[in-house]
Amino acid sequence: MALADIDQDEDATVGALTLATIYVCITCQRVTDLEDAPRPGLALARATARAAEGTGVTVRQVRCLANCNRALSAAIRCDDTWTYVFGGLEAERDATALIEGARLLAGAEDGIMPWRGRPEVLKRGLIARVPPLDFVEEDE
């Protein structure tokens, strides 16, 4: 492989990553959390934003992903890919897992986050996978 090929591959990867967005629910809290306590969802959003610095992954805060029974929650999407919703996240533990998931999705040629290499919390915490807007089921 020529040096120019490597540079082009790297540029394509960086370009894909700029399209990866993580939406973190900032209103998330657990049933055991006090109502006036700081929201752990906001802590997760802030930790994820810090972890995303320099990666090309965008982190956005949202007010409620309607996954309250499995809080803390986040969603990962890219243009022309499936969107993934995760729950059971921990603010102090899972920010880097979300970044890794976003990077995997951004690099997936078929628009589906690969199972292999996916952080464990994103395997067991998967809530839903939503098809892209232009999705058409292929006839079998």
Secondary structure, 3 states (H helix, E strand, C coil): CCHHHHHHHHHHHHHHHCCCEEEEECCCCCCCCCCCCCCHHHHHHHHHHHHHCCCCCEEEEECCCCCHHHCCCEEEECCCCCEEEECCCCCCCCHHHHHHHHHHHHCCCCCCCCCCCCCHHHHHCEEEEECCCCCCCCCC
